[in-house]
Amino acid sequence: VDLRLVADAARHYDAAGRLSRWPAKESRRLLALWVLWSRLPKGETFTEAQVNERLRALHLFDDPALLRRGMVDLGLVWRTRDGRAYGRVEQRPPAEALALIRHLGRAAVA
């Protein structure tokens, strides 16, 4: 595990574990998307509005569409062709993502 990468990525979160800014580096962006993925409930189907609502609670720069699209593009979330339904794709996160998820889990995360 690259602990330096995890520590750098953790700087993008506030004390409550919310993503405070979108990282400039792609490697940190990918970790941020994994953290968001980890905070979506397993086995549930959501409307676009419900996904947006959940994402708004998890970040501070008010761009749920950017985050939602990123998760879909990365294969972390599935979406129907018409965009009416979304759901989390179950898979094992990479080692750095797991370390960041665990680190942020110590914060008061919703």
Backbone as XML, in Angstrom:
<?xml version="1.0"?>
<chain id="A" units="angstrom">
  <residue number="1" name="VAL">
    <atom name="N" x="0.849" y="-1.180" z="0.000"/>
    <atom name="CA" x="0.000" y="0.000" z="0.000"/>
    <atom name="C" x="0.891" y="1.239" z="0.000"/>
  </residue>
  <residue number="2" name="ASP">
    <atom name="N" x="0.590" y="2.164" z="-0.869"/>
    <atom name="CA" x="1.314" y="3.439" z="-0.929"/>
    <atom name="C" x="0.682" y="4.388" z="0.091"/>
  </residue>
  <residue number="3" name="LEU">
    <atom name="N" x="1.234" y="4.392" z="1.296"/>
    <atom name="CA" x="0.666" y="5.199" z="2.379"/>
    <atom name="C" x="0.795" y="6.693" z="2.113"/>
  </residue>
  <residue number="4" name="ARG">
    <atom name="N" x="1.785" y="7.092" z="1.361"/>
    <atom name="CA" x="1.930" y="8.508" z="1.001"/>
    <atom name="C" x="0.782" y="8.951" z="0.111"/>
  </residue>
  <residue number="5" name="LEU">
    <atom name="N" x="0.394" y="8.103" z="-0.831"/>
    <atom name="CA" x="-0.759" y="8.387" z="-1.698"/>
    <atom name="C" x="-2.037" y="8.478" z="-0.869"/>
  </residue>
  <residue number="6" name="VAL">
    <atom name="N" x="-2.208" y="7.561" z="0.059"/>
    <atom name="CA" x="-3.397" y="7.555" z="0.919"/>
    <atom name="C" x="-3.442" y="8.825" z="1.771"/>
  </residue>
  <residue number="7" name="ALA">
    <atom name="N" x="-2.315" y="9.199" z="2.357"/>
    <atom name="CA" x="-2.264" y="10.403" z="3.186"/>
    <atom name="C" x="-2.553" y="11.651" z="2.354"/>
  </residue>
  <residue number="8" name="ASP">
    <atom name="N" x="-2.011" y="11.707" z="1.153"/>
    <atom name="CA" x="-2.264" y="12.859" z="0.282"/>
    <atom name="C" x="-3.741" y="12.914" z="-0.110"/>
  </residue>
  <residue number="9" name="ALA">
    <atom name="N" x="-4.323" y="11.777" z="-0.432"/>
    <atom name="CA" x="-5.738" y="11.735" z="-0.802"/>
    <atom name="C" x="-6.618" y="12.134" z="0.379"/>
  </residue>
  <residue number="10" name="ALA">
    <atom name="N" x="-6.227" y="11.773" z="1.585"/>
    <atom name="CA" x="-7.017" y="12.082" z="2.778"/>
    <atom name="C" x="-7.111" y="13.583" z="3.018"/>
  </residue>
  <residue number="11" name="ARG">
    <atom name="N" x="-6.170" y="14.345" z="2.502"/>
    <atom name="CA" x="-6.203" y="15.811" z="2.668"/>
    <atom name="C" x="-7.346" y="16.468" z="1.918"/>
  </residue>
  <residue number="12" name="HIS">
    <atom name="N" x="-8.009" y="15.727" z="1.055"/>
    <atom name="CA" x="-9.127" y="16.260" z="0.280"/>
    <atom name="C" x="-10.464" y="16.128" z="1.008"/>
  </residue>
  <residue number="13" name="TYR">
    <atom name="N" x="-10.420" y="15.697" z="2.275"/>
    <atom name="CA" x="-11.627" y="15.459" z="3.072"/>
    <atom name="C" x="-11.639" y="16.359" z="4.301"/>
  </residue>
  <residue number="14" name="ASP">
    <atom name="N" x="-12.848" y="16.721" z="4.738"/>
    <atom name="CA" x="-12.969" y="17.506" z="5.967"/>
    <atom name="C" x="-13.012" y="16.556" z="7.170"/>
  </residue>
  <residue number="15" name="ALA">
    <atom name="N" x="-13.131" y="17.119" z="8.356"/>
    <atom name="CA" x="-13.118" y="16.323" z="9.590"/>
    <atom name="C" x="-14.281" y="15.343" z="9.675"/>
  </residue>
  <residue number="16" name="ALA">
    <atom name="N" x="-15.369" y="15.620" z="8.962"/>
    <atom name="CA" x="-16.529" y="14.726" z="8.956"/>
    <atom name="C" x="-16.427" y="13.667" z="7.864"/>
  </residue>
  <residue number="17" name="GLY">
    <atom name="N" x="-15.325" y="13.647" z="7.124"/>
    <atom name="CA" x="-15.137" y="12.645" z="6.082"/>
    <atom name="C" x="-15.785" y="12.983" z="4.758"/>
  </residue>
  <residue number="18" name="ARG">
    <atom name="N" x="-16.162" y="14.252" z="4.560"/>
    <atom name="CA" x="-16.759" y="14.673" z="3.288"/>
    <atom name="C" x="-15.666" y="15.159" z="2.344"/>
  </residue>
  <residue number="19" name="LEU">
    <atom name="N" x="-15.801" y="14.828" z="1.084"/>
    <atom name="CA" x="-14.853" y="15.266" z="0.064"/>
    <atom name="C" x="-14.984" y="16.779" z="-0.091"/>
  </residue>
  <residue number="20" name="SER">
    <atom name="N" x="-13.947" y="17.510" z="0.253"/>
    <atom name="CA" x="-14.043" y="18.974" z="0.261"/>
    <atom name="C" x="-13.699" y="19.600" z="-1.075"/>
  </residue>
  <residue number="21" name="ARG">
    <atom name="N" x="-12.897" y="18.917" z="-1.876"/>
    <atom name="CA" x="-12.545" y="19.432" z="-3.205"/>
    <atom name="C" x="-12.199" y="18.265" z="-4.117"/>
  </residue>
  <residue number="22" name="TRP">
    <atom name="N" x="-12.416" y="18.473" z="-5.405"/>
    <atom name="CA" x="-12.120" y="17.443" z="-6.393"/>
    <atom name="C" x="-10.616" y="17.448" z="-6.636"/>
  </residue>
  <residue number="23" name="PRO">
    <atom name="N" x="-9.943" y="16.323" z="-6.440"/>
    <atom name="CA" x="-8.484" y="16.291" z="-6.602"/>
    <atom name="C" x="-8.031" y="16.604" z="-8.025"/>
  </residue>
  <residue number="24" name="ALA">
    <atom name="N" x="-6.889" y="17.243" z="-8.129"/>
    <atom name="CA" x="-6.324" y="17.574" z="-9.434"/>
    <atom name="C" x="-5.709" y="16.336" z="-10.098"/>
  </residue>
  <residue number="25" name="LYS">
    <atom name="N" x="-5.142" y="15.454" z="-9.292"/>
    <atom name="CA" x="-4.463" y="14.273" z="-9.840"/>
    <atom name="C" x="-5.432" y="13.109" z="-9.999"/>
  </residue>
  <residue number="26" name="GLU">
    <atom name="N" x="-5.294" y="12.435" z="-11.130"/>
    <atom name="CA" x="-6.174" y="11.309" z="-11.462"/>
    <atom name="C" x="-6.130" y="10.209" z="-10.402"/>
  </residue>
  <residue number="27" name="SER">
    <atom name="N" x="-4.953" y="9.910" z="-9.872"/>
    <atom name="CA" x="-4.841" y="8.834" z="-8.878"/>
    <atom name="C" x="-5.661" y="9.152" z="-7.625"/>
  </residue>
  <residue number="28" name="ARG">
    <atom name="N" x="-5.723" y="10.418" z="-7.244"/>
    <atom name="CA" x="-6.512" y="10.819" z="-6.080"/>
    <atom name="C" x="-8.004" y="10.833" z="-6.410"/>
  </residue>
  <residue number="29" name="ARG">
    <atom name="N" x="-8.325" y="11.175" z="-7.653"/>
    <atom name="CA" x="-9.728" y="11.147" z="-8.091"/>
    <atom name="C" x="-10.287" y="9.734" z="-8.015"/>
  </residue>
  <residue number="30" name="LEU">
    <atom name="N" x="-9.505" y="8.766" z="-8.482"/>
    <atom name="CA" x="-9.956" y="7.373" z="-8.449"/>
    <atom name="C" x="-10.213" y="6.920" z="-7.015"/>
  </residue>
  <residue number="31" name="LEU">
    <atom name="N" x="-9.328" y="7.291" z="-6.115"/>
    <atom name="CA" x="-9.538" y="6.931" z="-4.712"/>
    <atom name="C" x="-10.796" y="7.593" z="-4.158"/>
  </residue>
  <residue number="32" name="ALA">
    <atom name="N" x="-11.027" y="8.853" z="-4.534"/>
    <atom name="CA" x="-12.229" y="9.556" z="-4.075"/>
    <atom name="C" x="-13.496" y="8.843" z="-4.552"/>
  </residue>
  <residue number="33" name="LEU">
    <atom name="N" x="-13.489" y="8.359" z="-5.790"/>
    <atom name="CA" x="-14.656" y="7.654" z="-6.312"/>
    <atom name="C" x="-14.876" y="6.344" z="-5.566"/>
  </residue>
  <residue number="34" name="TRP">
    <atom name="N" x="-13.804" y="5.658" z="-5.206"/>
    <atom name="CA" x="-13.939" y="4.433" z="-4.422"/>
    <atom name="C" x="-14.532" y="4.715" z="-3.051"/>
  </residue>
  <residue number="35" name="VAL">
    <atom name="N" x="-14.112" y="5.827" z="-2.443"/>
    <atom name="CA" x="-14.676" y="6.185" z="-1.131"/>
    <atom name="C" x="-16.177" y="6.421" z="-1.266"/>
  </residue>
  <residue number="36" name="LEU">
    <atom name="N" x="-16.581" y="7.153" z="-2.288"/>
    <atom name="CA" x="-18.010" y="7.402" z="-2.507"/>
    <atom name="C" x="-18.744" y="6.088" z="-2.736"/>
  </residue>
  <residue number="37" name="TRP">
    <atom name="N" x="-18.166" y="5.218" z="-3.550"/>
    <atom name="CA" x="-18.748" y="3.898" z="-3.802"/>
    <atom name="C" x="-18.988" y="3.168" z="-2.480"/>
  </residue>
  <residue number="38" name="SER">
    <atom name="N" x="-17.991" y="3.234" z="-1.576"/>
    <atom name="CA" x="-18.093" y="2.495" z="-0.314"/>
    <atom name="C" x="-19.226" y="3.006" z="0.569"/>
  </residue>
  <residue number="39" name="ARG">
    <atom name="N" x="-19.673" y="4.213" z="0.304"/>
    <atom name="CA" x="-20.720" y="4.820" z="1.124"/>
    <atom name="C" x="-22.115" y="4.682" z="0.519"/>
  </residue>
  <residue number="40" name="LEU">
    <atom name="N" x="-22.203" y="4.019" z="-0.609"/>
    <atom name="CA" x="-23.511" y="3.690" z="-1.187"/>
    <atom name="C" x="-23.923" y="2.316" z="-0.662"/>
  </residue>
  <residue number="41" name="PRO">
    <atom name="N" x="-25.159" y="2.163" z="-0.250"/>
    <atom name="CA" x="-25.606" y="0.866" z="0.275"/>
    <atom name="C" x="-25.545" y="-0.242" z="-0.777"/>
  </residue>
  <residue number="42" name="LYS">
    <atom name="N" x="-25.182" y="-1.424" z="-0.324"/>
    <atom name="CA" x="-25.143" y="-2.606" z="-1.190"/>
    <atom name="C" x="-26.552" y="-3.033" z="-1.562"/>
  </residue>
  <residue number="43" name="GLY">
    <atom name="N" x="-26.703" y="-3.540" z="-2.778"/>
    <atom name="CA" x="-27.936" y="-4.203" z="-3.171"/>
    <atom name="C" x="-29.154" y="-3.324" z="-3.338"/>
  </residue>
  <residue number="44" name="GLU">
    <atom name="N" x="-28.996" y="-2.015" z="-3.317"/>
    <atom name="CA" x="-30.142" y="-1.123" z="-3.483"/>
    <atom name="C" x="-30.109" y="-0.484" z="-4.872"/>
  </residue>
  <residue number="45" name="THR">
    <atom name="N" x="-31.286" y="-0.149" z="-5.354"/>
    <atom name="CA" x="-31.425" y="0.561" z="-6.618"/>
    <atom name="C" x="-31.920" y="1.966" z="-6.305"/>
  </residue>
  <residue number="46" name="PHE">
    <atom name="N" x="-31.329" y="2.946" z="-6.970"/>
    <atom name="CA" x="-31.633" y="4.345" z="-6.722"/>
    <atom name="C" x="-32.054" y="5.055" z="-7.999"/>
  </residue>
  <residue number="47" name="THR">
    <atom name="N" x="-32.861" y="6.072" z="-7.851"/>
    <atom name="CA" x="-33.117" y="6.971" z="-8.973"/>
    <atom name="C" x="-31.933" y="7.926" z="-9.064"/>
  </residue>
  <residue number="48" name="GLU">
    <atom name="N" x="-31.841" y="8.647" z="-10.169"/>
    <atom name="CA" x="-30.769" y="9.631" z="-10.308"/>
    <atom name="C" x="-30.843" y="10.668" z="-9.194"/>
  </residue>
  <residue number="49" name="ALA">
    <atom name="N" x="-32.050" y="11.110" z="-8.876"/>
    <atom name="CA" x="-32.229" y="12.103" z="-7.816"/>
    <atom name="C" x="-31.750" y="11.564" z="-6.470"/>
  </residue>
  <residue number="50" name="GLN">
    <atom name="N" x="-32.004" y="10.296" z="-6.186"/>
    <atom name="CA" x="-31.562" y="9.701" z="-4.922"/>
    <atom name="C" x="-30.039" y="9.591" z="-4.859"/>
  </residue>
  <residue number="51" name="VAL">
    <atom name="N" x="-29.420" y="9.211" z="-5.970"/>
    <atom name="CA" x="-27.955" y="9.147" z="-6.008"/>
    <atom name="C" x="-27.389" y="10.544" z="-5.792"/>
  </residue>
  <residue number="52" name="ASN">
    <atom name="N" x="-27.947" y="11.533" z="-6.481"/>
    <atom name="CA" x="-27.474" y="12.907" z="-6.322"/>
    <atom name="C" x="-27.590" y="13.368" z="-4.870"/>
  </residue>
  <residue number="53" name="GLU">
    <atom name="N" x="-28.705" y="13.044" z="-4.236"/>
    <atom name="CA" x="-28.924" y="13.439" z="-2.835"/>
    <atom name="C" x="-27.863" y="12.820" z="-1.928"/>
  </residue>
  <residue number="54" name="ARG">
    <atom name="N" x="-27.585" y="11.541" z="-2.129"/>
    <atom name="CA" x="-26.563" y="10.871" z="-1.319"/>
    <atom name="C" x="-25.191" y="11.492" z="-1.559"/>
  </residue>
  <residue number="55" name="LEU">
    <atom name="N" x="-24.869" y="11.750" z="-2.827"/>
    <atom name="CA" x="-23.565" y="12.332" z="-3.139"/>
    <atom name="C" x="-23.422" y="13.745" z="-2.583"/>
  </residue>
  <residue number="56" name="ARG">
    <atom name="N" x="-24.492" y="14.519" z="-2.620"/>
    <atom name="CA" x="-24.434" y="15.877" z="-2.054"/>
    <atom name="C" x="-24.091" y="15.838" z="-0.564"/>
  </residue>
  <residue number="57" name="ALA">
    <atom name="N" x="-24.544" y="14.819" z="0.127"/>
    <atom name="CA" x="-24.251" y="14.693" z="1.558"/>
    <atom name="C" x="-22.793" y="14.282" z="1.806"/>
  </residue>
  <residue number="58" name="LEU">
    <atom name="N" x="-22.115" y="13.800" z="0.767"/>
    <atom name="CA" x="-20.767" y="13.266" z="0.923"/>
    <atom name="C" x="-19.666" y="14.168" z="0.379"/>
  </residue>
  <residue number="59" name="HIS">
    <atom name="N" x="-20.050" y="15.300" z="-0.229"/>
    <atom name="CA" x="-19.026" y="16.215" z="-0.752"/>
    <atom name="C" x="-19.473" y="17.659" z="-0.592"/>
  </residue>
  <residue number="60" name="LEU">
    <atom name="N" x="-18.535" y="18.588" z="-0.726"/>
    <atom name="CA" x="-18.804" y="19.986" z="-0.416"/>
    <atom name="C" x="-18.753" y="20.928" z="-1.614"/>
  </residue>
  <residue number="61" name="PHE">
    <atom name="N" x="-18.488" y="20.437" z="-2.823"/>
    <atom name="CA" x="-18.363" y="21.345" z="-3.962"/>
    <atom name="C" x="-19.549" y="21.281" z="-4.920"/>
  </residue>
  <residue number="62" name="ASP">
    <atom name="N" x="-20.595" y="20.619" z="-4.525"/>
    <atom name="CA" x="-21.885" y="20.588" z="-5.217"/>
    <atom name="C" x="-21.806" y="20.256" z="-6.707"/>
  </residue>
  <residue number="63" name="ASP">
    <atom name="N" x="-21.239" y="19.095" z="-7.004"/>
    <atom name="CA" x="-21.238" y="18.612" z="-8.382"/>
    <atom name="C" x="-21.495" y="17.103" z="-8.391"/>
  </residue>
  <residue number="64" name="PRO">
    <atom name="N" x="-22.712" y="16.689" z="-7.987"/>
    <atom name="CA" x="-22.988" y="15.252" z="-7.937"/>
    <atom name="C" x="-22.941" y="14.589" z="-9.314"/>
  </residue>
  <residue number="65" name="ALA">
    <atom name="N" x="-23.221" y="15.339" z="-10.371"/>
    <atom name="CA" x="-23.187" y="14.749" z="-11.717"/>
    <atom name="C" x="-21.770" y="14.310" z="-12.077"/>
  </residue>
  <residue number="66" name="LEU">
    <atom name="N" x="-20.776" y="15.109" z="-11.743"/>
    <atom name="CA" x="-19.377" y="14.755" z="-11.992"/>
    <atom name="C" x="-19.036" y="13.455" z="-11.279"/>
  </residue>
  <residue number="67" name="LEU">
    <atom name="N" x="-19.425" y="13.350" z="-10.038"/>
    <atom name="CA" x="-19.120" y="12.170" z="-9.237"/>
    <atom name="C" x="-19.894" y="10.956" z="-9.719"/>
  </residue>
  <residue number="68" name="ARG">
    <atom name="N" x="-21.160" y="11.142" z="-10.017"/>
    <atom name="CA" x="-22.012" y="10.038" z="-10.492"/>
    <atom name="C" x="-21.469" y="9.486" z="-11.809"/>
  </residue>
  <residue number="69" name="ARG">
    <atom name="N" x="-21.166" y="10.379" z="-12.744"/>
    <atom name="CA" x="-20.626" y="9.933" z="-14.034"/>
    <atom name="C" x="-19.278" y="9.235" z="-13.873"/>
  </residue>
  <residue number="70" name="GLY">
    <atom name="N" x="-18.452" y="9.778" z="-12.976"/>
    <atom name="CA" x="-17.153" y="9.148" z="-12.742"/>
    <atom name="C" x="-17.287" y="7.734" z="-12.219"/>
  </residue>
  <residue number="71" name="MET">
    <atom name="N" x="-18.218" y="7.521" z="-11.307"/>
    <atom name="CA" x="-18.426" y="6.175" z="-10.772"/>
    <atom name="C" x="-18.976" y="5.231" z="-11.835"/>
  </residue>
  <residue number="72" name="VAL">
    <atom name="N" x="-19.865" y="5.721" z="-12.684"/>
    <atom name="CA" x="-20.396" y="4.890" z="-13.766"/>
    <atom name="C" x="-19.274" y="4.554" z="-14.751"/>
  </residue>
  <residue number="73" name="ASP">
    <atom name="N" x="-18.491" y="5.557" z="-15.140"/>
    <atom name="CA" x="-17.402" y="5.334" z="-16.104"/>
    <atom name="C" x="-16.357" y="4.353" z="-15.582"/>
  </residue>
  <residue number="74" name="LEU">
    <atom name="N" x="-16.123" y="4.380" z="-14.277"/>
    <atom name="CA" x="-15.134" y="3.490" z="-13.662"/>
    <atom name="C" x="-15.695" y="2.087" z="-13.406"/>
  </residue>
  <residue number="75" name="GLY">
    <atom name="N" x="-17.010" y="1.916" z="-13.568"/>
    <atom name="CA" x="-17.630" y="0.616" z="-13.346"/>
    <atom name="C" x="-17.943" y="0.344" z="-11.887"/>
  </residue>
  <residue number="76" name="LEU">
    <atom name="N" x="-17.989" y="1.403" z="-11.082"/>
    <atom name="CA" x="-18.316" y="1.244" z="-9.665"/>
    <atom name="C" x="-19.819" y="1.244" z="-9.437"/>
  </residue>
  <residue number="77" name="VAL">
    <atom name="N" x="-20.535" y="1.863" z="-10.357"/>
    <atom name="CA" x="-21.986" y="1.981" z="-10.283"/>
    <atom name="C" x="-22.549" y="1.628" z="-11.652"/>
  </residue>
  <residue number="78" name="TRP">
    <atom name="N" x="-23.636" y="0.851" z="-11.686"/>
    <atom name="CA" x="-24.316" y="0.573" z="-12.952"/>
    <atom name="C" x="-25.452" y="1.576" z="-13.112"/>
  </residue>
  <residue number="79" name="ARG">
    <atom name="N" x="-25.841" y="1.751" z="-14.357"/>
    <atom name="CA" x="-26.927" y="2.674" z="-14.681"/>
    <atom name="C" x="-27.705" y="2.093" z="-15.851"/>
  </residue>
  <residue number="80" name="THR">
    <atom name="N" x="-29.021" y="2.235" z="-15.811"/>
    <atom name="CA" x="-29.816" y="1.791" z="-16.953"/>
    <atom name="C" x="-29.580" y="2.758" z="-18.113"/>
  </residue>
  <residue number="81" name="ARG">
    <atom name="N" x="-29.882" y="2.306" z="-19.312"/>
    <atom name="CA" x="-29.651" y="3.142" z="-20.509"/>
    <atom name="C" x="-30.372" y="4.477" z="-20.432"/>
  </residue>
  <residue number="82" name="ASP">
    <atom name="N" x="-31.563" y="4.480" z="-19.851"/>
    <atom name="CA" x="-32.336" y="5.721" z="-19.764"/>
    <atom name="C" x="-31.948" y="6.571" z="-18.552"/>
  </residue>
  <residue number="83" name="GLY">
    <atom name="N" x="-31.026" y="6.083" z="-17.724"/>
    <atom name="CA" x="-30.549" y="6.845" z="-16.576"/>
    <atom name="C" x="-31.527" y="6.930" z="-15.416"/>
  </residue>
  <residue number="84" name="ARG">
    <atom name="N" x="-32.528" y="6.087" z="-15.436"/>
    <atom name="CA" x="-33.542" y="6.140" z="-14.365"/>
    <atom name="C" x="-33.160" y="5.354" z="-13.129"/>
  </residue>
  <residue number="85" name="ALA">
    <atom name="N" x="-32.278" y="4.385" z="-13.272"/>
    <atom name="CA" x="-31.917" y="3.540" z="-12.137"/>
    <atom name="C" x="-30.403" y="3.376" z="-12.057"/>
  </residue>
  <residue number="86" name="TYR">
    <atom name="N" x="-29.919" y="3.371" z="-10.826"/>
    <atom name="CA" x="-28.492" y="3.233" z="-10.535"/>
    <atom name="C" x="-28.321" y="2.236" z="-9.404"/>
  </residue>
  <residue number="87" name="GLY">
    <atom name="N" x="-27.167" y="1.594" z="-9.358"/>
    <atom name="CA" x="-26.861" y="0.695" z="-8.256"/>
    <atom name="C" x="-25.369" y="0.466" z="-8.144"/>
  </residue>
  <residue number="88" name="ARG">
    <atom name="N" x="-24.945" y="0.108" z="-6.972"/>
    <atom name="CA" x="-23.525" y="-0.143" z="-6.695"/>
    <atom name="C" x="-23.123" y="-1.489" z="-7.281"/>
  </residue>
  <residue number="89" name="VAL">
    <atom name="N" x="-21.977" y="-1.557" z="-7.925"/>
    <atom name="CA" x="-21.425" y="-2.794" z="-8.454"/>
    <atom name="C" x="-20.481" y="-3.361" z="-7.392"/>
  </residue>
  <residue number="90" name="GLU">
    <atom name="N" x="-20.786" y="-4.549" z="-6.912"/>
    <atom name="CA" x="-19.975" y="-5.148" z="-5.849"/>
    <atom name="C" x="-18.655" y="-5.656" z="-6.416"/>
  </residue>
  <residue number="91" name="GLN">
    <atom name="N" x="-17.570" y="-5.224" z="-5.784"/>
    <atom name="CA" x="-16.220" y="-5.617" z="-6.169"/>
    <atom name="C" x="-15.269" y="-5.232" z="-5.042"/>
  </residue>
  <residue number="92" name="ARG">
    <atom name="N" x="-14.070" y="-5.745" z="-5.086"/>
    <atom name="CA" x="-13.084" y="-5.429" z="-4.046"/>
    <atom name="C" x="-12.278" y="-4.208" z="-4.478"/>
  </residue>
  <residue number="93" name="PRO">
    <atom name="N" x="-12.244" y="-3.185" z="-3.642"/>
    <atom name="CA" x="-11.453" y="-1.993" z="-3.961"/>
    <atom name="C" x="-9.955" y="-2.304" z="-3.962"/>
  </residue>
  <residue number="94" name="PRO">
    <atom name="N" x="-9.175" y="-1.513" z="-4.696"/>
    <atom name="CA" x="-7.718" y="-1.662" z="-4.642"/>
    <atom name="C" x="-7.194" y="-1.364" z="-3.223"/>
  </residue>
  <residue number="95" name="ALA">
    <atom name="N" x="-5.983" y="-1.786" z="-2.954"/>
    <atom name="CA" x="-5.407" y="-1.665" z="-1.612"/>
    <atom name="C" x="-5.405" y="-0.226" z="-1.097"/>
  </residue>
  <residue number="96" name="GLU">
    <atom name="N" x="-5.008" y="0.732" z="-1.928"/>
    <atom name="CA" x="-4.966" y="2.129" z="-1.480"/>
    <atom name="C" x="-6.369" y="2.657" z="-1.184"/>
  </residue>
  <residue number="97" name="ALA">
    <atom name="N" x="-7.340" y="2.256" z="-1.979"/>
    <atom name="CA" x="-8.722" y="2.678" z="-1.735"/>
    <atom name="C" x="-9.229" y="2.107" z="-0.411"/>
  </residue>
  <residue number="98" name="LEU">
    <atom name="N" x="-8.932" y="0.843" z="-0.147"/>
    <atom name="CA" x="-9.335" y="0.236" z="1.129"/>
    <atom name="C" x="-8.692" y="0.960" z="2.303"/>
  </residue>
  <residue number="99" name="ALA">
    <atom name="N" x="-7.421" y="1.311" z="2.165"/>
    <atom name="CA" x="-6.730" y="2.020" z="3.248"/>
    <atom name="C" x="-7.373" y="3.385" z="3.484"/>
  </residue>
  <residue number="100" name="LEU">
    <atom name="N" x="-7.713" y="4.099" z="2.414"/>
    <atom name="CA" x="-8.345" y="5.408" z="2.564"/>
    <atom name="C" x="-9.744" y="5.281" z="3.164"/>
  </residue>
  <residue number="101" name="ILE">
    <atom name="N" x="-10.505" y="4.310" z="2.707"/>
    <atom name="CA" x="-11.854" y="4.068" z="3.241"/>
    <atom name="C" x="-11.766" y="3.799" z="4.742"/>
  </residue>
  <residue number="102" name="ARG">
    <atom name="N" x="-10.819" y="2.976" z="5.141"/>
    <atom name="CA" x="-10.640" y="2.666" z="6.569"/>
    <atom name="C" x="-10.206" y="3.905" z="7.347"/>
  </residue>
  <residue number="103" name="HIS">
    <atom name="N" x="-9.274" y="4.655" z="6.783"/>
    <atom name="CA" x="-8.795" y="5.869" z="7.439"/>
    <atom name="C" x="-9.937" y="6.856" z="7.649"/>
  </residue>
  <residue number="104" name="LEU">
    <atom name="N" x="-10.740" y="7.075" z="6.614"/>
    <atom name="CA" x="-11.842" y="8.026" z="6.709"/>
    <atom name="C" x="-12.962" y="7.484" z="7.579"/>
  </residue>
  <residue number="105" name="GLY">
    <atom name="N" x="-13.054" y="6.178" z="7.727"/>
    <atom name="CA" x="-14.066" y="5.575" z="8.579"/>
    <atom name="C" x="-13.931" y="5.999" z="10.024"/>
  </residue>
  <residue number="106" name="ARG">
    <atom name="N" x="-12.761" y="6.473" z="10.372"/>
    <atom name="CA" x="-12.537" y="6.967" z="11.740"/>
    <atom name="C" x="-13.177" y="8.330" z="11.928"/>
  </residue>
  <residue number="107" name="ALA">
    <atom name="N" x="-13.463" y="9.029" z="10.807"/>
    <atom name="CA" x="-14.166" y="10.323" z="10.888"/>
    <atom name="C" x="-15.647" y="10.033" z="11.066"/>
  </residue>
  <residue number="108" name="ALA">
    <atom name="N" x="-16.385" y="11.033" z="11.444"/>
    <atom name="CA" x="-17.846" y="10.898" z="11.628"/>
    <atom name="C" x="-18.514" y="10.904" z="10.275"/>
  </residue>
  <residue number="109" name="VAL">
    <atom name="N" x="-18.515" y="9.765" z="9.597"/>
    <atom name="CA" x="-19.045" y="9.654" z="8.238"/>
    <atom name="C" x="-20.512" y="9.223" z="8.283"/>
  </residue>
  <residue number="110" name="ALA">
    <atom name="N" x="-21.320" y="9.825" z="7.427"/>
    <atom name="CA" x="-22.749" y="9.477" z="7.344"/>
    <atom name="C" x="-22.927" y="8.117" z="6.712"/>
  </residue>
</chain>
